[in-house]
Amino acid sequence: MRTCEATHLAFDLDFTLSTYPLTTSQVIAETLARCGLDAAVFGSANELALDYDRLWQELEVGATSADELRLAIWTRMVCGRDLAPSLAAPIARAYGDVRRESGVRFVEGVPEALEILRRRGYRLGLLTNGLSEVQWDKIHALDLARRVDVIVVGGDIGFYKPDERAFAALLGRLGARSADALFVGDSYEADIVGAHHAGMRTAWVSADGASHPGAVTPDYVFASAAQVLEILP
């Protein structure tokens, strides 16, 4: 890979620096079991997971709390399957319990990579979409305030990637020109397209090696965010 001349680096959080020990489908399966519900009534866990993740992205910008968002999602999912609306609240509570209990963890190699980058003198930032309470819980659990210089959460500033104002907030706090910054993220639309239009270099984390689906070509493609070390002096 060619060397990158960026002096400032910024990362997405979810599925770039961090991941969940349990997939959405696994959380749903455990949730329904705890509620004493027959999963077959709802359809496959994988189909439910796709619906859940889609609705989370669709509804999170207008939500005020994670509990409210989970309830809104499960209300739609229950009613969409012609099941009793009263099921939504206990399922939403159980889902939140399972997700909190299972927690979050770093993608393999990421904490070591961040430490090396800091030692090399790079200024590091984090820009993540999501509800403030949800994202800050993960940030605190991973002790990221100690590992990076700047943290910007979409729920705090009212702008979500790919909105250029989110990247502008990040760059302003980093004290960086867009041309001197590299953004690393797993979402093609939110991270790569957004950062590109903000004038930043981009590195797409594509674990499955898929080709990019749009007109914007990432400057780099990694299987893991830790590979950023390979392009930096």
GROMACS elastic network, one bead per residue, 0.5 to 0.9 nm:
[ bonds ]
;  ai    aj funct       b0    kb
    1     4     6  0.89916   500
    1   220     6  0.81093   500
    1   230     6  0.73978   500
    1   231     6  0.63256   500
    2   220     6  0.88806   500
    2   230     6  0.88891   500
    2   231     6  0.62737   500
    2   232     6  0.89996   500
    3   230     6  0.79281   500
    3   232     6  0.58164   500
    3   233     6  0.73060   500
    4     7     6  0.88847   500
    4   182     6  0.83593   500
    4   201     6  0.88186   500
    4   231     6  0.54817   500
    4   232     6  0.55986   500
    4   233     6  0.79751   500
    5   180     6  0.73663   500
    5   181     6  0.86842   500
    5   182     6  0.89064   500
    5   231     6  0.86698   500
    5   232     6  0.71837   500
    5   233     6  0.82692   500
    6     9     6  0.70727   500
    6   122     6  0.87760   500
    6   179     6  0.77207   500
    6   181     6  0.51446   500
    6   182     6  0.59318   500
    6   201     6  0.79262   500
    6   232     6  0.80057   500
    7   121     6  0.85481   500
    7   122     6  0.59567   500
    7   123     6  0.70575   500
    7   176     6  0.82761   500
    7   180     6  0.56300   500
    7   181     6  0.62016   500
    7   182     6  0.80675   500
    8   122     6  0.57794   500
    8   123     6  0.50154   500
    8   124     6  0.60451   500
    8   125     6  0.78218   500
    8   174     6  0.76245   500
    8   175     6  0.88827   500
    8   176     6  0.67095   500
    8   177     6  0.87687   500
    8   180     6  0.62645   500
    8   182     6  0.64699   500
    8   183     6  0.87899   500
    9   117     6  0.89760   500
    9   122     6  0.69707   500
    9   123     6  0.63701   500
    9   125     6  0.61756   500
    9   126     6  0.85960   500
    9   180     6  0.86458   500
    9   181     6  0.55726   500
    9   183     6  0.60559   500
    9   184     6  0.77056   500
   10   123     6  0.84544   500
   10   124     6  0.55773   500
   10   126     6  0.52979   500
   10   127     6  0.69548   500
   10   148     6  0.89205   500
   10   150     6  0.87405   500
   10   170     6  0.83108   500
   10   181     6  0.73403   500
   10   182     6  0.62363   500
   10   184     6  0.62205   500
   10   185     6  0.86854   500
   11    16     6  0.72397   500
   11    17     6  0.73573   500
   11   124     6  0.79994   500
   11   125     6  0.62929   500
   11   127     6  0.61476   500
   11   128     6  0.80183   500
   11   182     6  0.84723   500
   11   183     6  0.56969   500
   11   185     6  0.59257   500
   11   191     6  0.88657   500
   11   225     6  0.83814   500
   12    15     6  0.79642   500
   12    16     6  0.57814   500
   12    17     6  0.68487   500
   12    18     6  0.89873   500
   12   125     6  0.88910   500
   12   126     6  0.59425   500
   12   127     6  0.53582   500
   12   128     6  0.53343   500
   12   129     6  0.82263   500
   12   183     6  0.78073   500
   12   184     6  0.63258   500
   12   186     6  0.73778   500
   12   187     6  0.85860   500
   12   191     6  0.72656   500
   13    16     6  0.53865   500
   13    17     6  0.50197   500
   13    18     6  0.58486   500
   13    19     6  0.85656   500
   13   126     6  0.69077   500
   13   127     6  0.70769   500
   13   128     6  0.55989   500
   13   129     6  0.83456   500
   13   135     6  0.85537   500
   13   138     6  0.89797   500
   13   139     6  0.85458   500
   13   185     6  0.77580   500
   13   186     6  0.89841   500
   14    17     6  0.62602   500
   14    18     6  0.51865   500
   14    19     6  0.61276   500
   14    20     6  0.87073   500
   14   128     6  0.75401   500
   14   129     6  0.87563   500
   14   135     6  0.89434   500
   14   185     6  0.86259   500
   14   186     6  0.81523   500
   15    18     6  0.51952   500
   15    19     6  0.50421   500
   15    20     6  0.82509   500
   15   106     6  0.89070   500
   15   107     6  0.74738   500
   15   185     6  0.80956   500
   15   186     6  0.64849   500
   15   187     6  0.87751   500
   15   205     6  0.86477   500
   16    19     6  0.75602   500
   16   106     6  0.88019   500
   16   107     6  0.72008   500
   16   110     6  0.87972   500
   16   184     6  0.75678   500
   16   185     6  0.56049   500
   16   186     6  0.56486   500
   16   187     6  0.87938   500
   16   205     6  0.67875   500
   16   224     6  0.73249   500
   16   225     6  0.60026   500
   17   105     6  0.86708   500
   17   106     6  0.58592   500
   17   107     6  0.55871   500
   17   108     6  0.86834   500
   17   110     6  0.61625   500
   17   111     6  0.83439   500
   17   185     6  0.85449   500
   17   224     6  0.87080   500
   17   225     6  0.67436   500
   17   226     6  0.85217   500
   18   104     6  0.68463   500
   18   105     6  0.55951   500
   18   107     6  0.50957   500
   18   108     6  0.87782   500
   18   110     6  0.82985   500
   18   138     6  0.85280   500
   18   142     6  0.84531   500
   19    22     6  0.86782   500
   19    23     6  0.89829   500
   19   104     6  0.59612   500
   19   105     6  0.55797   500
   19   106     6  0.60666   500
   19   107     6  0.59474   500
   20    23     6  0.64710   500
   20    24     6  0.87484   500
   20    99     6  0.86430   500
   20   102     6  0.76811   500
   20   103     6  0.66759   500
   20   105     6  0.60880   500
   20   106     6  0.84217   500
   20   107     6  0.89851   500
   21   102     6  0.65488   500
   21   103     6  0.71109   500
   21   104     6  0.64072   500
   21   105     6  0.69171   500
   22    25     6  0.79748   500
   22    26     6  0.57378   500
   22    27     6  0.61835   500
   22    99     6  0.79470   500
   22   102     6  0.68706   500
   22   103     6  0.85110   500
   22   104     6  0.87562   500
   23    26     6  0.51341   500
   23    27     6  0.62724   500
   23    28     6  0.86384   500
   23    49     6  0.84978   500
   24    27     6  0.50964   500
   24    28     6  0.61663   500
   24    29     6  0.86444   500
   24    45     6  0.84880   500
   24    46     6  0.82000   500
   24    48     6  0.86344   500
   24    49     6  0.54117   500
   24    50     6  0.83471   500
   24    52     6  0.79199   500
   24    53     6  0.77121   500
   24    99     6  0.88630   500
   25    28     6  0.50489   500
   25    29     6  0.61719   500
   25    30     6  0.86990   500
   25    44     6  0.87672   500
   25    45     6  0.50722   500
   25    46     6  0.54297   500
   25    47     6  0.82411   500
   25    48     6  0.70605   500
   25    50     6  0.83286   500
   26    29     6  0.50921   500
   26    30     6  0.62642   500
   26    31     6  0.84816   500
   26    45     6  0.75452   500
   26    46     6  0.87429   500
   26    49     6  0.86409   500
   27    30     6  0.52183   500
   27    31     6  0.59737   500
   27    32     6  0.86590   500
   27    49     6  0.88411   500
   27    95     6  0.67419   500
   27    98     6  0.63480   500
   27    99     6  0.66643   500
   27   102     6  0.88404   500
   28    32     6  0.61395   500
   28    33     6  0.84850   500
   28    39     6  0.88365   500
   28    45     6  0.65629   500
   28    48     6  0.76670   500
   28    49     6  0.72051   500
   28    95     6  0.67663   500
   28    98     6  0.86928   500
   29    32     6  0.54126   500
   29    33     6  0.62542   500
   29    34     6  0.87441   500
   29    39     6  0.70092   500
   29    45     6  0.63412   500
   30    33     6  0.50548   500
   30    34     6  0.61824   500
   30    35     6  0.86693   500
   30    94     6  0.87581   500
   30    95     6  0.81436   500
   30    98     6  0.73248   500
   31    34     6  0.52019   500
   31    35     6  0.63284   500
   31    36     6  0.87408   500
   31    37     6  0.87657   500
   31    91     6  0.66576   500
   31    92     6  0.85116   500
   31    93     6  0.89006   500
   31    94     6  0.55241   500
   31    95     6  0.52544   500
   31    96     6  0.87427   500
   31    97     6  0.84476   500
   31    98     6  0.67045   500
   32    35     6  0.50102   500
   32    36     6  0.62012   500
   32    37     6  0.51817   500
   32    38     6  0.70134   500
   32    39     6  0.62822   500
   32    91     6  0.69947   500
   32    94     6  0.81083   500
   32    95     6  0.83617   500
   33    36     6  0.50478   500
   33    37     6  0.59182   500
   33    38     6  0.74124   500
   33    39     6  0.76549   500
   34    37     6  0.76391   500
   34    91     6  0.87627   500
   34    94     6  0.71529   500
   35    38     6  0.89586   500
   35    90     6  0.73021   500
   35    91     6  0.66934   500
   35    94     6  0.72789   500
   37    40     6  0.86986   500
   37    41     6  0.80365   500
   38    41     6  0.57202   500
   38    42     6  0.76570   500
   39    42     6  0.54821   500
   39    43     6  0.65946   500
   39    44     6  0.72753   500
   39    45     6  0.74134   500
   40    43     6  0.50670   500
   40    44     6  0.66659   500
   40    45     6  0.86416   500
   41    44     6  0.87894   500
   41    81     6  0.87254   500
   41    83     6  0.88351   500
   42    45     6  0.79522   500
   42    48     6  0.74897   500
   42    77     6  0.87764   500
   42    78     6  0.80928   500
   42    81     6  0.70522   500
   42    83     6  0.86983   500
   43    46     6  0.84897   500
   43    47     6  0.69121   500
   43    48     6  0.70423   500
   44    47     6  0.53107   500
   44    48     6  0.63513   500
   44    49     6  0.86208   500
   45    49     6  0.59940   500
   45    50     6  0.86654   500
   46    50     6  0.63083   500
   46    51     6  0.87142   500
   47    50     6  0.52022   500
   47    51     6  0.63610   500
   47    52     6  0.86012   500
   48    51     6  0.51062   500
   48    52     6  0.60000   500
   48    53     6  0.86220   500
   48    77     6  0.80678   500
   49    53     6  0.60727   500
   49    54     6  0.84100   500
   50    53     6  0.53684   500
   50    54     6  0.61075   500
   50    55     6  0.85863   500
   51    54     6  0.51735   500
   51    55     6  0.60914   500
   51    56     6  0.85357   500
   51    73     6  0.88328   500
   51    77     6  0.76392   500
   52    55     6  0.52383   500
   52    56     6  0.60977   500
   52    57     6  0.87818   500
   52    70     6  0.89798   500
   52    73     6  0.67191   500
   52    74     6  0.79281   500
   52    77     6  0.78214   500
   53    56     6  0.50790   500
   53    57     6  0.64110   500
   53    58     6  0.86119   500
   54    57     6  0.54161   500
   54    58     6  0.61865   500
   54    59     6  0.87073   500
   55    59     6  0.58792   500
   55    60     6  0.80872   500
   55    72     6  0.88703   500
   55    73     6  0.61032   500
   55    76     6  0.86975   500
   56    59     6  0.53942   500
   56    60     6  0.55842   500
   56    69     6  0.73152   500
   56    70     6  0.78682   500
   56    73     6  0.68877   500
   57    60     6  0.56638   500
   57    61     6  0.77310   500
   57   130     6  0.87242   500
   58    61     6  0.74283   500
   58    62     6  0.88881   500
   59    62     6  0.59707   500
   59    63     6  0.65649   500
   59    69     6  0.70604   500
   59    72     6  0.81652   500
   59    73     6  0.79258   500
   60    63     6  0.50786   500
   60    64     6  0.82094   500
   60    65     6  0.87341   500
   60    66     6  0.83531   500
   60    69     6  0.65031   500
   60   130     6  0.69228   500
   60   131     6  0.69284   500
   61    64     6  0.84043   500
   61   130     6  0.74432   500
   61   131     6  0.75838   500
   61   155     6  0.77084   500
   61   158     6  0.84713   500
   61   159     6  0.89587   500
   61   160     6  0.80562   500
   62    69     6  0.87808   500
   63    66     6  0.74492   500
   63    68     6  0.66793   500
   63    69     6  0.57407   500
   63   131     6  0.77048   500
   64    67     6  0.86867   500
   64    68     6  0.68548   500
   64    69     6  0.76164   500
   64   131     6  0.75333   500
   65    68     6  0.52336   500
   65    69     6  0.62538   500
   65    70     6  0.87091   500
   65   131     6  0.69839   500
   65   132     6  0.84060   500
   65   133     6  0.72520   500
   65   134     6  0.82966   500
   66    70     6  0.60776   500
   66    71     6  0.85281   500
   66    96     6  0.82663   500
   66   131     6  0.71466   500
   66   133     6  0.74301   500
   66   134     6  0.67103   500
   67    70     6  0.52062   500
   67    71     6  0.61979   500
   67    72     6  0.86442   500
   67    92     6  0.73961   500
   67    93     6  0.73807   500
   67    96     6  0.73037   500
   68    71     6  0.52068   500
   68    72     6  0.62199   500
   68    73     6  0.86893   500
   68    92     6  0.89409   500
   69    72     6  0.50978   500
   69    73     6  0.61840   500
   69    74     6  0.86709   500
   69    92     6  0.89124   500
   70    73     6  0.51057   500
   70    74     6  0.61563   500
   70    75     6  0.84407   500
   70    88     6  0.89471   500
   70    89     6  0.87104   500
   70    91     6  0.89036   500
   70    92     6  0.53894   500
   70    93     6  0.79133   500
   70    95     6  0.79288   500
   70    96     6  0.75571   500
   71    74     6  0.52438   500
   71    75     6  0.59414   500
   71    76     6  0.85995   500
   71    88     6  0.63430   500
   71    89     6  0.59456   500
   71    90     6  0.88568   500
   71    91     6  0.81885   500
   71    92     6  0.52327   500
   71    93     6  0.78596   500
   72    75     6  0.51525   500
   72    76     6  0.63915   500
   72    77     6  0.87215   500
   72    88     6  0.82889   500
   72    92     6  0.86113   500
   73    76     6  0.53203   500
   73    77     6  0.62421   500
   73    78     6  0.86618   500
   73    88     6  0.84519   500
   73    92     6  0.81587   500
   74    78     6  0.58330   500
   74    79     6  0.82715   500
   74    85     6  0.89721   500
   74    87     6  0.83737   500
   74    88     6  0.50999   500
   74    89     6  0.75795   500
   74    91     6  0.71519   500
   74    92     6  0.61542   500
   75    78     6  0.52876   500
   75    79     6  0.60083   500
   75    80     6  0.82476   500
   75    85     6  0.63841   500
   75    86     6  0.85071   500
   75    87     6  0.80219   500
   75    89     6  0.76864   500
   75    92     6  0.86153   500
   76    79     6  0.52673   500
   76    80     6  0.57492   500
   76    81     6  0.85661   500
   76    85     6  0.87933   500
   76    88     6  0.83740   500
   77    80     6  0.51166   500
   77    81     6  0.64703   500
   77    82     6  0.89700   500
   77    83     6  0.88147   500
   77    88     6  0.81585   500
   78    81     6  0.53574   500
   78    82     6  0.65623   500
   78    83     6  0.53187   500
   78    84     6  0.68848   500
   78    85     6  0.62495   500
   78    86     6  0.88434   500
   78    87     6  0.71241   500
   78    88     6  0.63151   500
   79    82     6  0.50114   500
   79    83     6  0.56193   500
   79    84     6  0.69597   500
   79    85     6  0.60057   500
   79    88     6  0.86161   500
   80    83     6  0.75875   500
   81    84     6  0.89837   500
   82    85     6  0.84561   500
   83    86     6  0.86204   500
   83    87     6  0.76685   500
   84    87     6  0.57890   500
   84    88     6  0.80138   500
   85    88     6  0.57739   500
   85    89     6  0.83215   500
   86    89     6  0.64947   500
   86    90     6  0.79602   500
   87    90     6  0.59909   500
   87    91     6  0.62897   500
   87    92     6  0.86582   500
   88    91     6  0.53151   500
   88    92     6  0.59943   500
   88    93     6  0.86624   500
   89    92     6  0.51557   500
   89    93     6  0.62487   500
   89    94     6  0.86640   500
   90    93     6  0.51410   500
   90    94     6  0.61436   500
   90    95     6  0.85276   500
   91    94     6  0.51288   500
   91    95     6  0.60155   500
   91    96     6  0.86188   500
   92    95     6  0.50911   500
   92    96     6  0.62900   500
   92    97     6  0.87078   500
   93    96     6  0.52368   500
   93    97     6  0.63160   500
   93    98     6  0.88289   500
   94    98     6  0.62310   500
   94    99     6  0.86239   500
   95    98     6  0.52403   500
   95    99     6  0.62007   500
   95   100     6  0.85999   500
   96    99     6  0.51987   500
   96   100     6  0.60726   500
   96   101     6  0.85033   500
   97   100     6  0.52405   500
   97   101     6  0.60477   500
   97   102     6  0.85897   500
   98   101     6  0.51855   500
   98   102     6  0.61391   500
   98   103     6  0.85592   500
   99   102     6  0.53312   500
   99   103     6  0.61759   500
   99   104     6  0.86871   500
  100   103     6  0.51997   500
  100   104     6  0.84372   500
  103   138     6  0.80262   500
  103   141     6  0.82742   500
  104   138     6  0.65778   500
  104   141     6  0.74691   500
  104   142     6  0.78581   500
  105   108     6  0.87998   500
  105   138     6  0.85588   500
  105   141     6  0.82767   500
  105   142     6  0.70187   500
  106   109     6  0.78970   500
  106   110     6  0.63834   500
  106   111     6  0.70516   500
  106   142     6  0.72572   500
  107   110     6  0.57275   500
  107   111     6  0.82130   500
  107   224     6  0.79619   500
  107   225     6  0.82355   500
  107   226     6  0.85418   500
  108   111     6  0.78657   500
  108   112     6  0.88199   500
  108   224     6  0.83611   500
  108   226     6  0.79994   500
  109   112     6  0.55560   500
  109   113     6  0.61757   500
  109   114     6  0.88379   500
  109   224     6  0.84258   500
  109   225     6  0.83244   500
  109   226     6  0.57228   500
  109   227     6  0.88422   500
  110   114     6  0.61781   500
  110   115     6  0.86213   500
  110   224     6  0.83913   500
  110   225     6  0.67638   500
  110   226     6  0.52068   500
  111   114     6  0.51951   500
  111   115     6  0.62692   500
  111   116     6  0.87279   500
  111   147     6  0.79016   500
  111   226     6  0.84973   500
  112   115     6  0.51414   500
  112   116     6  0.62718   500
  112   117     6  0.87072   500
  112   226     6  0.81382   500
  113   116     6  0.51271   500
  113   117     6  0.61821   500
  113   118     6  0.86592   500
  113   225     6  0.84486   500
  113   226     6  0.54963   500
  113   227     6  0.82387   500
  113   228     6  0.80507   500
  113   229     6  0.68235   500
  114   117     6  0.51109   500
  114   118     6  0.62225   500
  114   119     6  0.86762   500
  114   124     6  0.82462   500
  114   147     6  0.66071   500
  114   148     6  0.76143   500
  114   226     6  0.80564   500
  115   118     6  0.51961   500
  115   119     6  0.63099   500
  115   120     6  0.87192   500
  115   147     6  0.69970   500
  116   119     6  0.50680   500
  116   120     6  0.62238   500
  116   121     6  0.88142   500
  116   229     6  0.82016   500
  117   120     6  0.50154   500
  117   121     6  0.65001   500
  117   122     6  0.56862   500
  117   123     6  0.81637   500
  117   124     6  0.80716   500
  117   229     6  0.75440   500
  117   232     6  0.87877   500
  118   121     6  0.51748   500
  118   122     6  0.54757   500
  118   123     6  0.69404   500
  118   124     6  0.75056   500
  118   147     6  0.79930   500
  118   148     6  0.80083   500
  119   122     6  0.75687   500
  120   233     6  0.81472   500
  123   148     6  0.75884   500
  123   149     6  0.64173   500
  123   150     6  0.85003   500
  123   174     6  0.72866   500
  124   147     6  0.82560   500
  124   148     6  0.50511   500
  124   149     6  0.53172   500
  124   150     6  0.66078   500
  124   151     6  0.89805   500
  124   174     6  0.76247   500
  125   148     6  0.57164   500
  125   149     6  0.57239   500
  125   151     6  0.58556   500
  125   152     6  0.79033   500
  125   170     6  0.72355   500
  125   171     6  0.85910   500
  125   173     6  0.86062   500
  125   174     6  0.67562   500
  125   183     6  0.89857   500
  126   144     6  0.88028   500
  126   148     6  0.71321   500
  126   149     6  0.82156   500
  126   150     6  0.61351   500
  126   152     6  0.60693   500
  126   153     6  0.81277   500
  126   170     6  0.77744   500
  127   150     6  0.84510   500
  127   151     6  0.61741   500
  127   153     6  0.59755   500
  127   154     6  0.74771   500
  127   161     6  0.84177   500
  127   166     6  0.78297   500
  127   167     6  0.76706   500
  127   170     6  0.66707   500
  128   135     6  0.75872   500
  128   151     6  0.81954   500
  128   152     6  0.65066   500
  128   153     6  0.50980   500
  128   154     6  0.60216   500
  128   155     6  0.87447   500
  128   160     6  0.79158   500
  128   161     6  0.77848   500
  129   132     6  0.87280   500
  129   135     6  0.79642   500
  129   152     6  0.86694   500
  129   153     6  0.59459   500
  129   155     6  0.67970   500
  129   159     6  0.82136   500
  129   160     6  0.54180   500
  129   161     6  0.64123   500
  129   190     6  0.88683   500
  130   133     6  0.85705   500
  130   134     6  0.70397   500
  130   135     6  0.61929   500
  130   153     6  0.68662   500
  130   154     6  0.57663   500
  130   155     6  0.55694   500
  130   156     6  0.88976   500
  130   160     6  0.76664   500
  131   134     6  0.54263   500
  131   135     6  0.61588   500
  131   136     6  0.84391   500
  131   153     6  0.78459   500
  131   154     6  0.72009   500
  131   156     6  0.78228   500
  132   135     6  0.53712   500
  132   136     6  0.58646   500
  132   137     6  0.83620   500
  132   153     6  0.64512   500
  132   154     6  0.73747   500
  132   156     6  0.58667   500
  133   136     6  0.53546   500
  133   137     6  0.60684   500
  133   138     6  0.87939   500
  133   155     6  0.84824   500
  134   137     6  0.53437   500
  134   138     6  0.66684   500
  134   139     6  0.88516   500
  135   138     6  0.52245   500
  135   139     6  0.61345   500
  135   140     6  0.86507   500
  135   153     6  0.71602   500
  135   155     6  0.85620   500
  136   140     6  0.59435   500
  136   141     6  0.83161   500
  136   153     6  0.80226   500
  137   140     6  0.53166   500
  137   141     6  0.61183   500
  137   142     6  0.87217   500
  138   142     6  0.61952   500
  138   143     6  0.84624   500
  138   144     6  0.86614   500
  139   142     6  0.53385   500
  139   143     6  0.60440   500
  139   144     6  0.53679   500
  139   145     6  0.71460   500
  139   151     6  0.89453   500
  140   144     6  0.64759   500
  140   145     6  0.73267   500
  141   144     6  0.79329   500
  142   145     6  0.84905   500
  143   146     6  0.58575   500
  143   147     6  0.69352   500
  144   148     6  0.60905   500
  144   149     6  0.89760   500
  144   151     6  0.84394   500
  145   148     6  0.57642   500
  145   149     6  0.70569   500
  145   150     6  0.76698   500
  145   151     6  0.72842   500
  146   149     6  0.76126   500
  148   151     6  0.73682   500
  149   174     6  0.76124   500
  150   170     6  0.75922   500
  150   173     6  0.65909   500
  150   174     6  0.63408   500
  151   170     6  0.77625   500
  151   173     6  0.85914   500
  152   155     6  0.88444   500
  152   156     6  0.74929   500
  152   157     6  0.77309   500
  152   166     6  0.81412   500
  152   169     6  0.75328   500
  152   170     6  0.62537   500
  152   173     6  0.85793   500
  153   156     6  0.53654   500
  153   157     6  0.67450   500
  153   158     6  0.86725   500
  153   159     6  0.86691   500
  153   160     6  0.83411   500
  153   166     6  0.87377   500
  154   157     6  0.54132   500
  154   158     6  0.57307   500
  154   159     6  0.52495   500
  154   161     6  0.75329   500
  154   166     6  0.69982   500
  155   158     6  0.53850   500
  155   159     6  0.71050   500
  155   160     6  0.75202   500
  156   159     6  0.81644   500
  157   160     6  0.83129   500
  157   166     6  0.77073   500
  157   169     6  0.83159   500
  158   166     6  0.83844   500
  159   162     6  0.86441   500
  159   163     6  0.64025   500
  159   164     6  0.85059   500
  159   165     6  0.65084   500
  159   166     6  0.53513   500
  160   163     6  0.57330   500
  160   164     6  0.86221   500
  160   165     6  0.81916   500
  160   166     6  0.59796   500
  160   167     6  0.89898   500
  160   190     6  0.82506   500
  161   164     6  0.70655   500
  161   165     6  0.82251   500
  161   166     6  0.59636   500
  161   167     6  0.73935   500
  161   189     6  0.84320   500
  161   191     6  0.66689   500
  161   194     6  0.62055   500
  161   195     6  0.83713   500
  162   165     6  0.84899   500
  162   166     6  0.73997   500
  162   167     6  0.80149   500
  162   189     6  0.67618   500
  162   191     6  0.63946   500
  162   192     6  0.82794   500
  162   193     6  0.68390   500
  162   195     6  0.71856   500
  162   197     6  0.86027   500
  162   198     6  0.89837   500
  163   166     6  0.56552   500
  163   167     6  0.72670   500
  163   190     6  0.81040   500
  163   194     6  0.64206   500
  163   195     6  0.89451   500
  163   198     6  0.87228   500
  164   167     6  0.52060   500
  164   168     6  0.61291   500
  164   169     6  0.86798   500
  164   194     6  0.63482   500
  164   195     6  0.74424   500
  164   197     6  0.70472   500
  164   198     6  0.55401   500
  165   169     6  0.61369   500
  165   170     6  0.86079   500
  165   198     6  0.84594   500
  166   169     6  0.52185   500
  166   170     6  0.64497   500
  166   171     6  0.88330   500
  166   194     6  0.89949   500
  167   171     6  0.61156   500
  167   172     6  0.84534   500
  167   178     6  0.88428   500
  167   194     6  0.77621   500
  167   195     6  0.67206   500
  167   198     6  0.64888   500
  167   200     6  0.89424   500
  168   171     6  0.51311   500
  168   172     6  0.59930   500
  168   173     6  0.86109   500
  168   178     6  0.84425   500
  168   198     6  0.73378   500
  169   172     6  0.51595   500
  169   173     6  0.63116   500
  169   174     6  0.86134   500
  170   173     6  0.53480   500
  170   174     6  0.61505   500
  170   175     6  0.85448   500
  170   176     6  0.87087   500
  171   175     6  0.59106   500
  171   176     6  0.52380   500
  171   177     6  0.67372   500
  171   178     6  0.67501   500
  171   181     6  0.80851   500
  172   175     6  0.51008   500
  172   176     6  0.65550   500
  172   177     6  0.83003   500
  173   176     6  0.78734   500
  174   177     6  0.88275   500
  176   179     6  0.82452   500
  176   180     6  0.65376   500
  176   181     6  0.67407   500
  177   180     6  0.53789   500
  177   181     6  0.67409   500
  177   199     6  0.87816   500
  177   200     6  0.84774   500
  178   181     6  0.53304   500
  178   182     6  0.81711   500
  178   195     6  0.88353   500
  178   198     6  0.68770   500
  178   199     6  0.52399   500
  178   201     6  0.79136   500
  179   182     6  0.81804   500
  179   199     6  0.60401   500
  179   200     6  0.54474   500
  179   201     6  0.69553   500
  180   200     6  0.72272   500
  180   201     6  0.78469   500
  181   199     6  0.86259   500
  181   200     6  0.55395   500
  181   201     6  0.61758   500
  181   202     6  0.85610   500
  182   195     6  0.84750   500
  182   200     6  0.57859   500
  182   202     6  0.54712   500
  182   203     6  0.71450   500
  183   191     6  0.74109   500
  183   192     6  0.76337   500
  183   195     6  0.65108   500
  183   196     6  0.87451   500
  183   200     6  0.66647   500
  183   201     6  0.61822   500
  183   203     6  0.61199   500
  183   204     6  0.84414   500
  184   191     6  0.73227   500
  184   192     6  0.78310   500
  184   201     6  0.87519   500
  184   202     6  0.60401   500
  184   204     6  0.59918   500
  184   205     6  0.69858   500
  184   225     6  0.68483   500
  184   228     6  0.81968   500
  185   188     6  0.76676   500
  185   190     6  0.83885   500
  185   191     6  0.53312   500
  185   192     6  0.68659   500
  185   202     6  0.80409   500
  185   203     6  0.65790   500
  185   204     6  0.54257   500
  185   205     6  0.56478   500
  185   206     6  0.87772   500
  185   225     6  0.76533   500
  186   190     6  0.85723   500
  186   191     6  0.68142   500
  186   192     6  0.80002   500
  186   203     6  0.84911   500
  186   204     6  0.55710   500
  186   206     6  0.61610   500
  186   207     6  0.83782   500
  186   225     6  0.86559   500
  187   190     6  0.53940   500
  187   191     6  0.52130   500
  187   192     6  0.67422   500
  187   193     6  0.87672   500
  187   204     6  0.74581   500
  187   205     6  0.77974   500
  187   206     6  0.85357   500
  188   191     6  0.56525   500
  188   193     6  0.62321   500
  188   194     6  0.84642   500
  188   204     6  0.68859   500
  188   205     6  0.86720   500
  188   206     6  0.88348   500
  188   212     6  0.71657   500
  188   213     6  0.77779   500
  188   214     6  0.83766   500
  188   216     6  0.89517   500
  188   218     6  0.86929   500
  189   192     6  0.59203   500
  189   193     6  0.50356   500
  189   194     6  0.65686   500
  189   214     6  0.85613   500
  190   193     6  0.61830   500
  190   194     6  0.53859   500
  190   195     6  0.79080   500
  191   194     6  0.52758   500
  191   195     6  0.57564   500
  191   196     6  0.82467   500
  191   202     6  0.80491   500
  191   203     6  0.88299   500
  191   204     6  0.78515   500
  192   195     6  0.53092   500
  192   196     6  0.59252   500
  192   197     6  0.85595   500
  192   201     6  0.86895   500
  192   202     6  0.58341   500
  192   203     6  0.71459   500
  192   204     6  0.64315   500
  192   216     6  0.76840   500
  192   217     6  0.82655   500
  192   218     6  0.64919   500
  193   196     6  0.51353   500
  193   197     6  0.62217   500
  193   198     6  0.86172   500
  193   202     6  0.85837   500
  193   214     6  0.86877   500
  193   215     6  0.89042   500
  193   216     6  0.62317   500
  193   217     6  0.85183   500
  193   218     6  0.83661   500
  194   197     6  0.53792   500
  194   198     6  0.63202   500
  194   199     6  0.89265   500
  194   200     6  0.89309   500
  195   199     6  0.64261   500
  195   200     6  0.53467   500
  195   201     6  0.71881   500
  195   202     6  0.66188   500
  196   199     6  0.51607   500
  196   200     6  0.52799   500
  196   201     6  0.64187   500
  196   202     6  0.65229   500
  196   216     6  0.75559   500
  196   217     6  0.88573   500
  196   218     6  0.80988   500
  197   200     6  0.74142   500
  201   218     6  0.77885   500
  201   219     6  0.63264   500
  201   220     6  0.86294   500
  202   217     6  0.86523   500
  202   218     6  0.53484   500
  202   219     6  0.52733   500
  202   220     6  0.64706   500
  202   221     6  0.86106   500
  203   218     6  0.57664   500
  203   219     6  0.58082   500
  203   221     6  0.54939   500
  203   222     6  0.69101   500
  203   225     6  0.84536   500
  203   228     6  0.80826   500
  204   212     6  0.86998   500
  204   218     6  0.61338   500
  204   219     6  0.79867   500
  204   220     6  0.62433   500
  204   222     6  0.60695   500
  204   223     6  0.84084   500
  204   224     6  0.89585   500
  204   225     6  0.84338   500
  205   209     6  0.86930   500
  205   220     6  0.86314   500
  205   221     6  0.59575   500
  205   223     6  0.55215   500
  205   224     6  0.57176   500
  205   225     6  0.61678   500
  206   209     6  0.53069   500
  206   210     6  0.64041   500
  206   211     6  0.83621   500
  206   212     6  0.87414   500
  206   221     6  0.66419   500
  206   222     6  0.60278   500
  206   223     6  0.53086   500
  206   224     6  0.74091   500
  207   210     6  0.78619   500
  207   222     6  0.72868   500
  207   224     6  0.65195   500
  208   223     6  0.72726   500
  209   221     6  0.83004   500
  209   222     6  0.82202   500
  209   223     6  0.69059   500
  210   213     6  0.84640   500
  212   215     6  0.81512   500
  212   216     6  0.79592   500
  212   217     6  0.69718   500
  212   218     6  0.78695   500
  213   216     6  0.84648   500
  214   217     6  0.75484   500
  217   220     6  0.85158   500
  218   221     6  0.66460   500
  220   228     6  0.89290   500
  220   231     6  0.89211   500
  221   224     6  0.88679   500
  222   225     6  0.64950   500
  222   226     6  0.83579   500
  222   227     6  0.61473   500
  222   228     6  0.75823   500
  223   226     6  0.85723   500
  223   227     6  0.73348   500
  224   227     6  0.56929   500
  224   228     6  0.81114   500
  225   228     6  0.58887   500
  225   229     6  0.86576   500
  226   229     6  0.63186   500
  226   230     6  0.84448   500
  227   230     6  0.55164   500
  227   231     6  0.77149   500
  228   231     6  0.57260   500
  228   232     6  0.67970   500
  229   232     6  0.54480   500
  229   233     6  0.78653   500
  230   233     6  0.80807   500
